[in-house]
Protein backbone atom coordinates (compact mmCIF):
# COMPACT_ATOMS: atom_id res chain seq x y z
CA UNK A 1 0.00 0.00 0.00
CA UNK A 2 1.33 3.43 -0.98
CA UNK A 3 2.41 5.68 1.86
CA UNK A 4 0.03 8.49 2.72
CA UNK A 5 0.94 11.97 1.60
CA UNK A 6 0.35 15.25 3.41
CA UNK A 7 -3.09 16.01 1.96
CA UNK A 8 -4.30 12.39 2.17
CA UNK A 9 -4.93 12.61 5.92
CA UNK A 10 -8.45 13.26 7.19
CA UNK A 11 -9.47 15.86 9.78
CA UNK A 12 -8.29 14.81 13.29
CA UNK A 13 -6.13 12.01 11.86
CA UNK A 14 -2.60 11.68 13.27
CA UNK A 15 0.36 11.70 10.91
CA UNK A 16 4.03 10.67 11.05
CA UNK A 17 5.64 11.56 7.73
CA UNK A 18 8.59 13.27 6.07
CA UNK A 19 7.84 16.64 4.46
CA UNK A 20 9.65 19.63 2.99
CA UNK A 21 9.63 22.99 4.75
CA UNK A 22 8.39 25.14 1.85
CA UNK A 23 8.42 28.32 3.94
CA UNK A 24 9.26 29.24 7.54
CA UNK A 25 8.40 32.73 8.79
CA UNK A 26 9.38 33.78 12.30
CA UNK A 27 6.65 35.79 14.02
CA UNK A 28 5.88 37.08 17.52
CA UNK A 29 2.80 35.87 19.41
CA UNK A 30 0.63 38.02 21.68
CA UNK A 31 2.56 36.73 24.69
CA UNK A 32 5.77 38.11 23.20
CA UNK A 33 7.26 34.71 22.38
CA UNK A 34 8.46 33.77 18.92
CA UNK A 35 6.81 31.12 16.79
CA UNK A 36 7.40 29.76 13.29
CA UNK A 37 4.64 29.87 10.67
CA UNK A 38 5.36 26.90 8.41
CA UNK A 39 4.13 25.74 5.06
CA UNK A 40 4.90 22.03 4.78
CA UNK A 41 4.86 20.38 1.37
CA UNK A 42 5.13 17.11 -0.47
CA UNK A 43 3.95 15.87 -3.87
CA UNK A 44 0.30 16.10 -2.76
CA UNK A 45 0.41 19.81 -1.93
CA UNK A 46 0.94 22.19 1.00
CA UNK A 47 -0.51 22.67 4.49
CA UNK A 48 0.31 25.37 7.05
CA UNK A 49 1.27 24.86 10.68
CA UNK A 50 2.38 26.91 13.69
CA UNK A 51 5.38 25.93 15.80
CA UNK A 52 4.80 27.72 19.11
CA UNK A 53 7.43 28.99 21.58
CA UNK A 54 10.30 28.41 19.17
CA UNK A 55 13.81 28.69 20.61
CA UNK A 56 16.61 30.47 18.74
CA UNK A 57 18.17 27.06 18.04
CA UNK A 58 14.92 25.77 16.53
CA UNK A 59 14.50 28.92 14.45
CA UNK A 60 18.00 28.43 13.08
CA UNK A 61 17.43 24.71 12.49
CA UNK A 62 14.00 24.67 10.82
CA UNK A 63 14.72 26.68 7.69
CA UNK A 64 12.90 26.60 4.35
CA UNK A 65 14.31 23.96 2.03
CA UNK A 66 14.93 21.46 4.84
CA UNK A 67 13.28 18.04 5.01
CA UNK A 68 11.80 17.18 8.41
CA UNK A 69 10.05 14.29 10.10
CA UNK A 70 6.68 15.61 11.18
CA UNK A 71 4.47 14.09 13.84
CA UNK A 72 1.16 15.83 14.25
CA UNK A 73 -2.56 15.90 13.51
CA UNK A 74 -4.52 17.41 10.64
CA UNK A 75 -7.06 19.98 11.78
CA UNK A 76 -9.23 22.70 10.25
CA UNK A 77 -8.99 26.37 11.16
CA UNK A 78 -11.49 28.84 9.65
CA UNK A 79 -12.32 26.32 6.90
CA UNK A 80 -8.66 25.87 5.98
CA UNK A 81 -6.50 22.80 6.69
CA UNK A 82 -3.64 23.11 9.12
CA UNK A 83 -1.44 20.81 11.18
CA UNK A 84 -1.08 20.66 14.93
CA UNK A 85 2.58 19.79 15.49
CA UNK A 86 3.43 17.17 18.12
CA UNK A 87 7.09 16.73 17.24
CA UNK A 88 9.47 17.98 14.57
CA UNK A 89 13.05 17.08 13.70
CA UNK A 90 15.44 17.37 10.75
CA UNK A 91 15.66 14.24 8.55
CA UNK A 92 18.92 12.33 8.94
CA UNK A 93 21.33 11.21 6.21
CA UNK A 94 19.81 7.72 6.29
CA UNK A 95 16.30 9.05 5.70
CA UNK A 96 14.68 10.51 2.53
CA UNK A 97 16.17 13.98 2.99
CA UNK A 98 16.44 15.33 -0.57
CA UNK A 99 14.08 18.31 -1.15
CA UNK A 100 13.39 17.29 -4.76
CA UNK A 101 11.61 14.14 -3.49
CA UNK A 102 8.85 16.37 -2.11
CA UNK A 103 8.29 18.76 -4.98
CA UNK A 104 5.00 18.82 -6.83
CA UNK A 105 5.60 18.68 -10.57
CA UNK A 106 3.65 19.60 -13.69
CA UNK A 107 1.00 17.02 -14.68
CA UNK A 108 2.58 16.73 -18.14
CA UNK A 109 6.16 16.00 -19.10
CA UNK A 110 8.36 19.05 -19.57
CA UNK A 111 9.63 17.52 -22.82
CA UNK A 112 6.08 17.44 -24.23
CA UNK A 113 5.43 21.02 -23.07
CA UNK A 114 8.66 22.25 -24.64
CA UNK A 115 7.87 20.57 -27.96
CA UNK A 116 4.44 22.22 -28.04
CA UNK A 117 5.92 25.64 -27.30
CA UNK A 118 8.67 25.19 -29.91
CA UNK A 119 6.08 24.26 -32.54
CA UNK A 120 4.20 27.48 -31.77
CA UNK A 121 7.22 29.55 -32.84
CA UNK A 122 6.28 28.73 -36.45
CA UNK A 123 2.82 30.22 -35.87
CA UNK A 124 4.29 33.59 -34.84
CA UNK A 125 4.70 34.90 -38.36
CA UNK A 126 5.70 38.46 -37.49
CA UNK A 127 9.53 38.36 -37.72
CA UNK A 128 10.16 40.88 -34.92
CA UNK A 129 7.91 39.12 -32.39
CA UNK A 130 9.28 35.75 -33.45
CA UNK A 131 12.91 36.76 -32.95
CA UNK A 132 12.23 38.40 -29.56
CA UNK A 133 10.28 35.40 -28.23
CA UNK A 134 12.85 32.87 -29.45
CA UNK A 135 15.72 34.90 -28.03
CA UNK A 136 14.20 35.35 -24.56
CA UNK A 137 12.94 31.78 -24.16
CA UNK A 138 16.36 30.53 -25.19
CA UNK A 139 18.09 32.95 -22.80
CA UNK A 140 16.04 31.76 -19.80
CA UNK A 141 15.37 28.22 -21.04
CA UNK A 142 16.37 26.20 -17.96
CA UNK A 143 14.60 28.45 -15.45
CA UNK A 144 11.48 28.80 -17.61
CA UNK A 145 10.97 25.04 -17.75
CA UNK A 146 11.70 24.37 -14.07
CA UNK A 147 10.28 27.35 -12.12
CA UNK A 148 6.82 27.54 -10.55
CA UNK A 149 4.39 30.21 -11.74
CA UNK A 150 3.89 31.54 -8.19
CA UNK A 151 5.01 31.17 -4.59
CA UNK A 152 1.51 30.04 -3.66
CA UNK A 153 -1.95 29.87 -5.23
CA UNK A 154 -1.83 28.84 -8.91
CA UNK A 155 0.76 26.56 -10.56
CA UNK A 156 3.03 26.75 -7.50
CA UNK A 157 4.96 23.62 -8.44
CA UNK A 158 8.11 22.67 -10.33
CA UNK A 159 7.49 23.27 -14.03
CA UNK A 160 4.39 25.30 -13.18
CA UNK A 161 5.49 28.34 -15.18
CA UNK A 162 5.86 26.37 -18.43
CA UNK A 163 2.66 24.38 -17.77
CA UNK A 164 0.67 27.57 -17.07
CA UNK A 165 2.07 29.05 -20.28
CA UNK A 166 1.22 26.05 -22.47
CA UNK A 167 -2.27 25.79 -20.91
CA UNK A 168 -2.88 29.43 -21.83
CA UNK A 169 -1.48 28.81 -25.29
CA UNK A 170 -4.08 26.08 -25.87
CA UNK A 171 -6.85 28.43 -24.75
CA UNK A 172 -5.46 31.20 -26.97
CA UNK A 173 -5.44 28.90 -30.03
CA UNK A 174 -9.03 27.80 -29.42
CA UNK A 175 -10.17 31.41 -29.08
CA UNK A 176 -8.20 32.56 -32.14
CA UNK A 177 -9.84 29.79 -34.17
CA UNK A 178 -13.27 31.07 -33.12
CA UNK A 179 -12.51 34.79 -33.66
CA UNK A 180 -10.50 35.41 -36.81
CA UNK A 181 -10.34 39.14 -36.04
CA UNK A 182 -7.56 38.42 -33.54
CA UNK A 183 -3.88 38.71 -34.48
CA UNK A 184 -2.70 35.18 -33.66
CA UNK A 185 1.01 36.06 -33.81
CA UNK A 186 0.64 38.86 -31.29
CA UNK A 187 -1.57 36.81 -28.97
CA UNK A 188 0.77 33.80 -28.95
CA UNK A 189 3.86 35.99 -28.47
CA UNK A 190 2.15 37.70 -25.53
CA UNK A 191 1.19 34.36 -23.94
CA UNK A 192 4.72 32.98 -24.24
CA UNK A 193 6.35 36.04 -22.66
CA UNK A 194 3.70 37.28 -20.21
CA UNK A 195 5.10 35.59 -17.08
CA UNK A 196 8.71 35.08 -18.16
CA UNK A 197 9.82 37.70 -15.60
CA UNK A 198 9.02 35.21 -12.84
CA UNK A 199 12.38 33.55 -13.50
CA UNK A 200 13.90 36.74 -12.01
CA UNK A 201 11.07 37.46 -9.56
CA UNK A 202 11.13 34.09 -7.73
CA UNK A 203 13.96 32.09 -6.18
CA UNK A 204 13.11 28.74 -7.81
CA UNK A 205 11.02 25.60 -7.19
CA UNK A 206 12.50 24.68 -3.78
CA UNK A 207 11.45 26.93 -0.87
CA UNK A 208 10.04 29.43 -3.36
CA UNK A 209 10.17 33.07 -2.30
CA UNK A 210 10.22 36.51 -3.88
CA UNK A 211 13.76 37.81 -4.24
CA UNK A 212 14.60 41.51 -3.91
CA UNK A 213 14.13 42.24 -7.62
CA UNK A 214 10.79 40.46 -7.54
CA UNK A 215 9.50 42.40 -4.57
CA UNK A 216 10.83 45.79 -5.65
CA UNK A 217 10.20 45.65 -9.41
CA UNK A 218 7.93 42.70 -10.23
CA UNK A 219 7.72 40.31 -13.17
CA UNK A 220 5.68 42.60 -15.43
CA UNK A 221 8.30 45.36 -15.53
CA UNK A 222 11.11 42.79 -15.61
CA UNK A 223 9.75 41.29 -18.87
CA UNK A 224 9.28 44.72 -20.41
CA UNK A 225 12.91 45.53 -19.65
CA UNK A 226 13.99 42.19 -21.13
CA UNK A 227 12.11 42.92 -24.35
CA UNK A 228 13.87 46.27 -24.70
CA UNK A 229 17.28 44.67 -24.02
CA UNK A 230 16.51 41.92 -26.55
CA UNK A 231 15.65 44.54 -29.17
CA UNK A 232 19.00 46.25 -28.61
CA UNK A 233 20.90 42.98 -29.05
CA UNK A 234 18.80 41.88 -32.06
CA UNK A 235 18.98 45.38 -33.58
CA UNK A 236 15.22 45.80 -33.61
CA UNK A 237 13.73 49.27 -33.14
CA UNK A 238 11.95 49.06 -29.78
CA UNK A 239 10.02 52.25 -30.64
CA UNK A 240 8.37 50.55 -33.63
CA UNK A 241 4.63 49.95 -33.38
CA UNK A 242 5.09 46.17 -33.41
CA UNK A 243 7.36 46.19 -30.37
CA UNK A 244 5.15 48.70 -28.54
CA UNK A 245 2.17 46.37 -29.11
CA UNK A 246 4.10 43.42 -27.71
CA UNK A 247 5.23 45.44 -24.70
CA UNK A 248 1.62 46.55 -24.15
CA UNK A 249 0.55 42.89 -24.06
CA UNK A 250 2.92 42.29 -21.17
CA UNK A 251 2.34 45.54 -19.30
CA UNK A 252 -1.45 45.19 -19.32
CA UNK A 253 -1.92 41.45 -18.73
CA UNK A 254 -3.01 41.80 -15.08
CA UNK A 255 -5.93 43.84 -16.35
CA UNK A 256 -6.23 46.44 -13.61
CA UNK A 257 -3.80 48.94 -12.11
CA UNK A 258 -4.58 47.67 -8.59
CA UNK A 259 -3.50 44.17 -9.71
CA UNK A 260 -0.07 45.40 -10.78
CA UNK A 261 -0.47 46.41 -14.42
CA UNK A 262 0.79 49.94 -15.17
CA UNK A 263 -1.75 50.19 -18.00
CA UNK A 264 -5.10 48.55 -18.76
CA UNK A 265 -5.57 46.55 -22.00
CA UNK A 266 -6.21 48.79 -25.01
CA UNK A 267 -6.15 46.21 -27.82
CA UNK A 268 -8.26 43.08 -28.22
CA UNK A 269 -5.31 40.70 -27.99
CA UNK A 270 -4.25 42.24 -24.66
CA UNK A 271 -7.76 41.87 -23.22
CA UNK A 272 -7.90 38.23 -24.35
CA UNK A 273 -4.48 37.58 -22.80
CA UNK A 274 -5.70 39.00 -19.49
CA UNK A 275 -8.91 36.96 -19.57
CA UNK A 276 -7.24 33.61 -20.35
CA UNK A 277 -4.57 34.28 -17.71
CA UNK A 278 -7.32 34.77 -15.13
CA UNK A 279 -9.25 31.75 -16.38
CA UNK A 280 -6.31 29.34 -16.32
CA UNK A 281 -5.11 30.50 -12.90
CA UNK A 282 -8.63 30.24 -11.43
CA UNK A 283 -9.27 26.76 -12.83
CA UNK A 284 -5.91 25.52 -11.53
CA UNK A 285 -6.66 26.81 -8.01
CA UNK A 286 -10.12 25.22 -7.99
CA UNK A 287 -8.82 21.98 -9.49
CA UNK A 288 -6.05 21.70 -6.91
CA UNK A 289 -8.39 22.39 -4.00
CA UNK A 290 -11.18 20.09 -5.18
CA UNK A 291 -8.75 17.22 -5.81
CA UNK A 292 -8.47 16.90 -2.01
CA UNK A 293 -12.16 17.47 -1.27
CA UNK A 294 -14.65 14.67 -0.59
CA UNK A 295 -17.71 14.45 -2.86
CA UNK A 296 -20.64 16.26 -1.29
CA UNK A 297 -18.35 18.60 0.66
CA UNK A 298 -16.97 22.12 0.24
CA UNK A 299 -13.28 22.77 -0.37
CA UNK A 300 -11.14 24.91 1.86
CA UNK A 301 -11.35 28.65 1.25
CA UNK A 302 -9.18 29.74 -1.68
CA UNK A 303 -7.32 32.98 -0.97
CA UNK A 304 -6.72 33.74 -4.67
CA UNK A 305 -10.48 33.53 -5.36
CA UNK A 306 -11.68 36.04 -2.77
CA UNK A 307 -11.64 33.46 0.01
CA UNK A 308 -14.50 31.49 -1.55
CA UNK A 309 -14.86 27.74 -1.14
CA UNK A 310 -16.25 25.41 -3.80
CA UNK A 311 -18.64 22.50 -3.64
CA UNK A 312 -17.68 19.12 -5.11
CA UNK A 313 -20.88 17.49 -6.40
CA UNK A 314 -21.64 13.90 -5.40
CA UNK A 315 -20.56 11.41 -8.01
C-alpha positions in Angstrom: 0.0 0.0 0.0 1.3 3.4 -1.0 2.4 5.7 1.9 0.0 8.5 2.7 0.9 12.0 1.6 0.3 15.3 3.4 -3.1 16.0 2.0 -4.3 12.4 2.2 -4.9 12.6 5.9 -8.4 13.3 7.2 -9.5 15.9 9.8 -8.3 14.8 13.3 -6.1 12.0 11.9 -2.6 11.7 13.3 0.4 11.7 10.9 4.0 10.7 11.0 5.6 11.6 7.7 8.6 13.3 6.1 7.8 16.6 4.5 9.7 19.6 3.0 9.6 23.0 4.8 8.4 25.1 1.9 8.4 28.3 3.9 9.3 29.2 7.5 8.4 32.7 8.8 9.4 33.8 12.3 6.6 35.8 14.0 5.9 37.1 17.5 2.8 35.9 19.4 0.6 38.0 21.7 2.6 36.7 24.7 5.8 38.1 23.2 7.3 34.7 22.4 8.5 33.8 18.9 6.8 31.1 16.8 7.4 29.8 13.3 4.6 29.9 10.7 5.4 26.9 8.4 4.1 25.7 5.1 4.9 22.0 4.8 4.9 20.4 1.4 5.1 17.1 -0.5 4.0 15.9 -3.9 0.3 16.1 -2.8 0.4 19.8 -1.9 0.9 22.2 1.0 -0.5 22.7 4.5 0.3 25.4 7.0 1.3 24.9 10.7 2.4 26.9 13.7 5.4 25.9 15.8 4.8 27.7 19.1 7.4 29.0 21.6 10.3 28.4 19.2 13.8 28.7 20.6 16.6 30.5 18.7 18.2 27.1 18.0 14.9 25.8 16.5 14.5 28.9 14.5 18.0 28.4 13.1 17.4 24.7 12.5 14.0 24.7 10.8 14.7 26.7 7.7 12.9 26.6 4.4 14.3 24.0 2.0 14.9 21.5 4.8 13.3 18.0 5.0 11.8 17.2 8.4 10.0 14.3 10.1 6.7 15.6 11.2 4.5 14.1 13.8 1.2 15.8 14.2 -2.6 15.9 13.5 -4.5 17.4 10.6 -7.1 20.0 11.8 -9.2 22.7 10.2 -9.0 26.4 11.2 -11.5 28.8 9.7 -12.3 26.3 6.9 -8.7 25.9 6.0 -6.5 22.8 6.7 -3.6 23.1 9.1 -1.4 20.8 11.2 -1.1 20.7 14.9 2.6 19.8 15.5 3.4 17.2 18.1 7.1 16.7 17.2 9.5 18.0 14.6 13.1 17.1 13.7 15.4 17.4 10.7 15.7 14.2 8.6 18.9 12.3 8.9 21.3 11.2 6.2 19.8 7.7 6.3 16.3 9.1 5.7 14.7 10.5 2.5 16.2 14.0 3.0 16.4 15.3 -0.6 14.1 18.3 -1.2 13.4 17.3 -4.8 11.6 14.1 -3.5 8.9 16.4 -2.1 8.3 18.8 -5.0 5.0 18.8 -6.8 5.6 18.7 -10.6 3.6 19.6 -13.7 1.0 17.0 -14.7 2.6 16.7 -18.1 6.2 16.0 -19.1 8.4 19.0 -19.6 9.6 17.5 -22.8 6.1 17.4 -24.2 5.4 21.0 -23.1 8.7 22.3 -24.6 7.9 20.6 -28.0 4.4 22.2 -28.0 5.9 25.6 -27.3 8.7 25.2 -29.9 6.1 24.3 -32.5 4.2 27.5 -31.8 7.2 29.5 -32.8 6.3 28.7 -36.5 2.8 30.2 -35.9 4.3 33.6 -34.8 4.7 34.9 -38.4 5.7 38.5 -37.5 9.5 38.4 -37.7 10.2 40.9 -34.9 7.9 39.1 -32.4 9.3 35.7 -33.4 12.9 36.8 -33.0 12.2 38.4 -29.6 10.3 35.4 -28.2 12.9 32.9 -29.5 15.7 34.9 -28.0 14.2 35.4 -24.6 12.9 31.8 -24.2 16.4 30.5 -25.2 18.1 33.0 -22.8 16.0 31.8 -19.8 15.4 28.2 -21.0 16.4 26.2 -18.0 14.6 28.4 -15.5 11.5 28.8 -17.6 11.0 25.0 -17.8 11.7 24.4 -14.1 10.3 27.4 -12.1 6.8 27.5 -10.5 4.4 30.2 -11.7 3.9 31.5 -8.2 5.0 31.2 -4.6 1.5 30.0 -3.7 -2.0 29.9 -5.2 -1.8 28.8 -8.9 0.8 26.6 -10.6 3.0 26.8 -7.5 5.0 23.6 -8.4 8.1 22.7 -10.3 7.5 23.3 -14.0 4.4 25.3 -13.2 5.5 28.3 -15.2 5.9 26.4 -18.4 2.7 24.4 -17.8 0.7 27.6 -17.1 2.1 29.1 -20.3 1.2 26.1 -22.5 -2.3 25.8 -20.9 -2.9 29.4 -21.8 -1.5 28.8 -25.3 -4.1 26.1 -25.9 -6.9 28.4 -24.7 -5.5 31.2 -27.0 -5.4 28.9 -30.0 -9.0 27.8 -29.4 -10.2 31.4 -29.1 -8.2 32.6 -32.1 -9.8 29.8 -34.2 -13.3 31.1 -33.1 -12.5 34.8 -33.7 -10.5 35.4 -36.8 -10.3 39.1 -36.0 -7.6 38.4 -33.5 -3.9 38.7 -34.5 -2.7 35.2 -33.7 1.0 36.1 -33.8 0.6 38.9 -31.3 -1.6 36.8 -29.0 0.8 33.8 -28.9 3.9 36.0 -28.5 2.1 37.7 -25.5 1.2 34.4 -23.9 4.7 33.0 -24.2 6.4 36.0 -22.7 3.7 37.3 -20.2 5.1 35.6 -17.1 8.7 35.1 -18.2 9.8 37.7 -15.6 9.0 35.2 -12.8 12.4 33.6 -13.5 13.9 36.7 -12.0 11.1 37.5 -9.6 11.1 34.1 -7.7 14.0 32.1 -6.2 13.1 28.7 -7.8 11.0 25.6 -7.2 12.5 24.7 -3.8 11.5 26.9 -0.9 10.0 29.4 -3.4 10.2 33.1 -2.3 10.2 36.5 -3.9 13.8 37.8 -4.2 14.6 41.5 -3.9 14.1 42.2 -7.6 10.8 40.5 -7.5 9.5 42.4 -4.6 10.8 45.8 -5.7 10.2 45.6 -9.4 7.9 42.7 -10.2 7.7 40.3 -13.2 5.7 42.6 -15.4 8.3 45.4 -15.5 11.1 42.8 -15.6 9.8 41.3 -18.9 9.3 44.7 -20.4 12.9 45.5 -19.7 14.0 42.2 -21.1 12.1 42.9 -24.4 13.9 46.3 -24.7 17.3 44.7 -24.0 16.5 41.9 -26.5 15.7 44.5 -29.2 19.0 46.3 -28.6 20.9 43.0 -29.1 18.8 41.9 -32.1 19.0 45.4 -33.6 15.2 45.8 -33.6 13.7 49.3 -33.1 11.9 49.1 -29.8 10.0 52.2 -30.6 8.4 50.6 -33.6 4.6 49.9 -33.4 5.1 46.2 -33.4 7.4 46.2 -30.4 5.1 48.7 -28.5 2.2 46.4 -29.1 4.1 43.4 -27.7 5.2 45.4 -24.7 1.6 46.6 -24.2 0.5 42.9 -24.1 2.9 42.3 -21.2 2.3 45.5 -19.3 -1.4 45.2 -19.3 -1.9 41.5 -18.7 -3.0 41.8 -15.1 -5.9 43.8 -16.4 -6.2 46.4 -13.6 -3.8 48.9 -12.1 -4.6 47.7 -8.6 -3.5 44.2 -9.7 -0.1 45.4 -10.8 -0.5 46.4 -14.4 0.8 49.9 -15.2 -1.8 50.2 -18.0 -5.1 48.5 -18.8 -5.6 46.6 -22.0 -6.2 48.8 -25.0 -6.2 46.2 -27.8 -8.3 43.1 -28.2 -5.3 40.7 -28.0 -4.3 42.2 -24.7 -7.8 41.9 -23.2 -7.9 38.2 -24.4 -4.5 37.6 -22.8 -5.7 39.0 -19.5 -8.9 37.0 -19.6 -7.2 33.6 -20.3 -4.6 34.3 -17.7 -7.3 34.8 -15.1 -9.2 31.7 -16.4 -6.3 29.3 -16.3 -5.1 30.5 -12.9 -8.6 30.2 -11.4 -9.3 26.8 -12.8 -5.9 25.5 -11.5 -6.7 26.8 -8.0 -10.1 25.2 -8.0 -8.8 22.0 -9.5 -6.1 21.7 -6.9 -8.4 22.4 -4.0 -11.2 20.1 -5.2 -8.8 17.2 -5.8 -8.5 16.9 -2.0 -12.2 17.5 -1.3 -14.6 14.7 -0.6 -17.7 14.5 -2.9 -20.6 16.3 -1.3 -18.4 18.6 0.7 -17.0 22.1 0.2 -13.3 22.8 -0.4 -11.1 24.9 1.9 -11.3 28.7 1.2 -9.2 29.7 -1.7 -7.3 33.0 -1.0 -6.7 33.7 -4.7 -10.5 33.5 -5.4 -11.7 36.0 -2.8 -11.6 33.5 0.0 -14.5 31.5 -1.6 -14.9 27.7 -1.1 -16.2 25.4 -3.8 -18.6 22.5 -3.6 -17.7 19.1 -5.1 -20.9 17.5 -6.4 -21.6 13.9 -5.4 -20.6 11.4 -8.0 
